[in-house]
Amino acid sequence: MTVPVAVAENMTGEDSTEAAALVLGKGTEQDYGQAMECWRAAAEMGYALAYEAIGELYRDALGVEQDYEKAADYFLKAVELGETSESQANFDQLVEQGKIPADYTMNPDTFDEIALDPVA
């Protein structure tokens, strides 16, 4: 079981519910790419947990190419939107593991591309 599963189960909204089903494989085939599309839609609506889930997909290379900086950006955006505990822990873990520098700051351009990134 991956971390995005736990996040998906706690999200609200139609897009996040569909994302949860796609990640969990409940009633449909497990599909991280489609889950990413749903979470992007939820993120555009301001769901902090969607940003966290997207960060986890980038961190774990689930349906997308692994990108620790993008993962960090999404974790920090989730923290900015109020999802502080798990998102901050995920960000801190990237720093502790040496995946990103300790003085890393969020790249706002990451979110300009949210609807443009290809999904694998």
Secondary structure as a PSIPRED ss2 file (coil, helix, strand):
# PSIPRED VFORMAT (PSIPRED V4.0)

   1 M C   1.000  0.000  0.000
   2 T C   1.000  0.000  0.000
   3 V H   0.000  1.000  0.000
   4 P H   0.000  1.000  0.000
   5 V H   0.000  1.000  0.000
   6 A H   0.000  1.000  0.000
   7 V H   0.000  1.000  0.000
   8 A H   0.000  1.000  0.000
   9 E H   0.000  1.000  0.000
  10 N H   0.000  1.000  0.000
  11 M C   1.000  0.000  0.000
  12 T C   1.000  0.000  0.000
  13 G C   1.000  0.000  0.000
  14 E H   0.000  1.000  0.000
  15 D H   0.000  1.000  0.000
  16 S H   0.000  1.000  0.000
  17 T H   0.000  1.000  0.000
  18 E H   0.000  1.000  0.000
  19 A H   0.000  1.000  0.000
  20 A H   0.000  1.000  0.000
  21 A H   0.000  1.000  0.000
  22 L H   0.000  1.000  0.000
  23 V H   0.000  1.000  0.000
  24 L H   0.000  1.000  0.000
  25 G C   1.000  0.000  0.000
  26 K C   1.000  0.000  0.000
  27 G C   1.000  0.000  0.000
  28 T C   1.000  0.000  0.000
  29 E C   1.000  0.000  0.000
  30 Q C   1.000  0.000  0.000
  31 D C   1.000  0.000  0.000
  32 Y H   0.000  1.000  0.000
  33 G H   0.000  1.000  0.000
  34 Q H   0.000  1.000  0.000
  35 A H   0.000  1.000  0.000
  36 M H   0.000  1.000  0.000
  37 E H   0.000  1.000  0.000
  38 C H   0.000  1.000  0.000
  39 W H   0.000  1.000  0.000
  40 R H   0.000  1.000  0.000
  41 A H   0.000  1.000  0.000
  42 A H   0.000  1.000  0.000
  43 A H   0.000  1.000  0.000
  44 E H   0.000  1.000  0.000
  45 M C   1.000  0.000  0.000
  46 G C   1.000  0.000  0.000
  47 Y C   1.000  0.000  0.000
  48 A H   0.000  1.000  0.000
  49 L H   0.000  1.000  0.000
  50 A H   0.000  1.000  0.000
  51 Y H   0.000  1.000  0.000
  52 E H   0.000  1.000  0.000
  53 A H   0.000  1.000  0.000
  54 I H   0.000  1.000  0.000
  55 G H   0.000  1.000  0.000
  56 E H   0.000  1.000  0.000
  57 L H   0.000  1.000  0.000
  58 Y H   0.000  1.000  0.000
  59 R H   0.000  1.000  0.000
  60 D H   0.000  1.000  0.000
  61 A C   1.000  0.000  0.000
  62 L C   1.000  0.000  0.000
  63 G C   1.000  0.000  0.000
  64 V C   1.000  0.000  0.000
  65 E C   1.000  0.000  0.000
  66 Q C   1.000  0.000  0.000
  67 D C   1.000  0.000  0.000
  68 Y H   0.000  1.000  0.000
  69 E H   0.000  1.000  0.000
  70 K H   0.000  1.000  0.000
  71 A H   0.000  1.000  0.000
  72 A H   0.000  1.000  0.000
  73 D H   0.000  1.000  0.000
  74 Y H   0.000  1.000  0.000
  75 F H   0.000  1.000  0.000
  76 L H   0.000  1.000  0.000
  77 K H   0.000  1.000  0.000
  78 A H   0.000  1.000  0.000
  79 V H   0.000  1.000  0.000
  80 E H   0.000  1.000  0.000
  81 L C   1.000  0.000  0.000
  82 G C   1.000  0.000  0.000
  83 E C   1.000  0.000  0.000
  84 T C   1.000  0.000  0.000
  85 S H   0.000  1.000  0.000
  86 E H   0.000  1.000  0.000
  87 S H   0.000  1.000  0.000
  88 Q H   0.000  1.000  0.000
  89 A H   0.000  1.000  0.000
  90 N H   0.000  1.000  0.000
  91 F H   0.000  1.000  0.000
  92 D H   0.000  1.000  0.000
  93 Q H   0.000  1.000  0.000
  94 L H   0.000  1.000  0.000
  95 V H   0.000  1.000  0.000
  96 E H   0.000  1.000  0.000
  97 Q C   1.000  0.000  0.000
  98 G C   1.000  0.000  0.000
  99 K C   1.000  0.000  0.000
 100 I C   1.000  0.000  0.000
 101 P C   1.000  0.000  0.000
 102 A C   1.000  0.000  0.000
 103 D C   1.000  0.000  0.000
 104 Y C   1.000  0.000  0.000
 105 T C   1.000  0.000  0.000
 106 M C   1.000  0.000  0.000
 107 N C   1.000  0.000  0.000
 108 P C   1.000  0.000  0.000
 109 D H   0.000  1.000  0.000
 110 T H   0.000  1.000  0.000
 111 F H   0.000  1.000  0.000
 112 D H   0.000  1.000  0.000
 113 E C   1.000  0.000  0.000
 114 I C   1.000  0.000  0.000
 115 A C   1.000  0.000  0.000
 116 L C   1.000  0.000  0.000
 117 D C   1.000  0.000  0.000
 118 P C   1.000  0.000  0.000
 119 V C   1.000  0.000  0.000
 120 A C   1.000  0.000  0.000
